[in-house]
Amino acid sequence: MSCTVVVDGFFGDGGKGKVVSYLAVADQVAVCARGGVGPNAGHTVVDDGITFKLRMVPCAFVNPDTKLLIRPGVGINPELVLKEIKALGIEDRRGGAPQLALSEPPQHDADWKR
Protein backbone atom coordinates (compact mmCIF):
# COMPACT_ATOMS: atom_id res chain seq x y z
CA MET A 1 0.00 0.00 0.00
CA SER A 2 1.41 3.38 -0.95
CA CYS A 3 1.04 6.71 0.82
CA THR A 4 1.16 10.20 -0.67
CA VAL A 5 1.67 13.22 1.57
CA VAL A 6 0.93 16.71 0.23
CA VAL A 7 2.82 19.47 2.06
CA ASP A 8 3.19 23.17 1.30
CA GLY A 9 6.54 24.58 2.41
CA PHE A 10 5.12 28.10 2.42
CA PHE A 11 2.15 27.35 4.72
CA GLY A 12 -0.48 28.42 2.24
CA ASP A 13 -1.39 29.29 -1.34
CA GLY A 14 0.75 26.53 -2.78
CA GLY A 15 -2.09 24.64 -4.47
CA LYS A 16 -2.46 21.77 -1.97
CA GLY A 17 -6.23 21.64 -2.42
CA LYS A 18 -5.96 21.30 -6.19
CA VAL A 19 -3.29 18.61 -5.88
CA VAL A 20 -5.26 16.62 -3.29
CA SER A 21 -8.50 16.78 -5.28
CA TYR A 22 -6.66 15.70 -8.45
CA LEU A 23 -4.93 12.79 -6.72
CA ALA A 24 -8.18 11.66 -5.07
CA VAL A 25 -9.64 10.98 -8.50
CA ALA A 26 -6.54 10.10 -10.56
CA ASP A 27 -5.08 7.69 -8.01
CA GLN A 28 -8.41 6.47 -6.57
CA VAL A 29 -7.28 7.43 -3.06
CA ALA A 30 -8.89 5.25 -0.37
CA VAL A 31 -8.38 7.63 2.59
CA CYS A 32 -7.59 11.34 2.84
CA ALA A 33 -6.66 12.67 6.28
CA ARG A 34 -6.52 16.37 7.03
CA GLY A 35 -3.82 17.43 9.47
CA GLY A 36 -2.71 20.82 10.62
CA VAL A 37 -3.87 23.15 13.32
CA GLY A 38 -7.37 24.34 12.44
CA PRO A 39 -9.51 26.08 9.83
CA ASN A 40 -7.27 27.38 7.09
CA ALA A 41 -7.59 30.38 4.81
CA GLY A 42 -9.22 28.15 2.25
CA HIS A 43 -8.71 25.61 -0.49
CA THR A 44 -10.45 26.22 -3.81
CA VAL A 45 -11.56 23.14 -5.72
CA VAL A 46 -13.44 23.11 -9.03
CA ASP A 47 -15.44 19.93 -9.65
CA ASP A 48 -17.69 19.55 -12.71
CA GLY A 49 -17.56 23.31 -13.24
CA ILE A 50 -18.66 24.09 -9.66
CA THR A 51 -16.25 26.03 -7.43
CA PHE A 52 -15.97 25.00 -3.78
CA LYS A 53 -14.04 26.98 -1.17
CA LEU A 54 -13.22 24.77 1.80
CA ARG A 55 -11.54 25.48 5.14
CA MET A 56 -12.16 22.21 7.04
CA VAL A 57 -13.43 19.31 4.89
CA PRO A 58 -10.60 17.53 2.99
CA CYS A 59 -10.48 18.42 -0.71
CA ALA A 60 -10.59 14.74 -1.67
CA PHE A 61 -14.40 14.93 -1.35
CA VAL A 62 -14.47 15.01 -5.16
CA ASN A 63 -14.06 11.22 -5.11
CA PRO A 64 -17.18 9.78 -3.44
CA ASP A 65 -15.27 6.58 -2.64
CA THR A 66 -12.52 8.35 -0.66
CA LYS A 67 -12.95 8.21 3.11
CA LEU A 68 -12.33 11.65 4.61
CA LEU A 69 -10.75 12.13 8.04
CA ILE A 70 -9.99 15.13 10.21
CA ARG A 71 -7.16 13.97 12.44
CA PRO A 72 -6.64 14.49 16.20
CA GLY A 73 -5.02 17.79 17.04
CA VAL A 74 -6.84 19.71 14.31
CA GLY A 75 -8.86 22.53 15.82
CA ILE A 76 -12.40 22.24 14.48
CA ASN A 77 -15.06 24.85 14.01
CA PRO A 78 -18.32 22.85 14.26
CA GLU A 79 -20.41 25.51 12.50
CA LEU A 80 -17.94 25.68 9.63
CA VAL A 81 -17.72 21.89 9.26
CA LEU A 82 -21.52 21.60 9.12
CA LYS A 83 -21.75 24.49 6.63
CA GLU A 84 -19.22 22.82 4.34
CA ILE A 85 -20.95 19.43 4.60
CA LYS A 86 -24.20 21.10 3.51
CA ALA A 87 -22.51 23.02 0.68
CA LEU A 88 -21.01 19.77 -0.63
CA GLY A 89 -24.42 18.10 -0.59
CA ILE A 90 -23.30 15.21 1.61
CA GLU A 91 -25.50 15.99 4.63
CA ASP A 92 -28.25 13.53 3.70
CA ARG A 93 -26.03 10.45 3.26
CA ARG A 94 -26.65 7.77 5.93
CA GLY A 95 -26.36 9.43 9.32
CA GLY A 96 -25.17 12.81 8.14
CA ALA A 97 -21.91 12.39 6.27
CA PRO A 98 -20.57 8.83 6.24
CA GLN A 99 -17.72 9.92 4.01
CA LEU A 100 -16.39 12.27 6.74
CA ALA A 101 -15.19 11.17 10.16
CA LEU A 102 -13.51 12.96 13.05
CA SER A 103 -10.80 10.99 14.79
CA GLU A 104 -11.11 10.84 18.56
CA PRO A 105 -10.51 12.96 20.50
CA PRO A 106 -11.23 16.00 18.31
CA GLN A 107 -9.79 19.34 19.36
CA HIS A 108 -12.30 22.18 19.34
CA ASP A 109 -11.30 25.54 17.93
CA ALA A 110 -11.35 27.84 20.98
CA ASP A 111 -12.76 30.82 19.11
CA TRP A 112 -15.36 29.09 16.92
CA LYS A 113 -18.16 31.18 18.47
CA ARG A 114 -16.89 34.35 16.80
C-alpha positions, 0 to 999 in steps of 0.5 A: 500500500502506498502513501502520498503526503501533500505538504506546502513549504510556504504554509499556504497558497501553494495549491495543496487543495488542487493537488489533493482533489486531483490525486483523489480521482486520478489515483483512486485514493482510499483515505484522505486525512486532514492534518494541521492546526485548524480552519485554514484560509481556504482551499479552492476546488473546481469539480464539474464546473462548480467552485468549492471553497473549503476550510475544514473538509478535505479536498478529496471529497471530489471522489465519493469513494474516498474516506475523509478524516480530520485527524486528532489535534486539528482545531475544528469549528463545528459551524464551519464543518456543518456548513461545508458538509451542507454546501457539498451536498453530503448531509443527507447520506446515511447518518449525516456524512458517512464519508467524513469522520472525526478521529477521537478525541477532536480538538475544538477551535477555541474561538469558533463562536466568533 
